[in-house]
Amino acid sequence: MKNPAKTSIIVIATLVLLVFLFFKACVIYHPKPSECETVTVKIAELREGPTYDIQFKAANGQTFYINRGIESGLNLDSLNAKVLNKTVTLHLPKMIYGPSKHIAQLALKDEVIYTEFKD
């Protein structure tokens, strides 16, 4: 006969482990170019978002963000002048559900405007 208390503990421990692994897989930590999807979009709008993020809206309606972009020294006015109504290249970290909306790198032609990539 199985011990129901032991079975319950095993089930709960397994669920906790699965939840932990799922959330760990959703955290973006030091992305690498090989772990990103590259997309090219025309920027139609940008603004400051919550928690000092910079939010970008593409002409096709897609949205993206630079996490804590204001906090990291980016200036909204200068970004607006550089990328508004221009086609940019974004590196978006790949997640288990597809590419994120988190911008790991933003480039305009050959100029890298923002990057999280480490040498």
Secondary structure, DSSP 8 states (H G I E B T S, - for coil): ---HHHHHHHHHHHHHHHHHHHHHHT---S--GGGEEEEEEEEEEEEE-GGG-EEEEETTS-EEEETTTTTTT--HHHHHHHHTTSEEEEEEEEETTEE-SB-SEEEETTEEEEE----
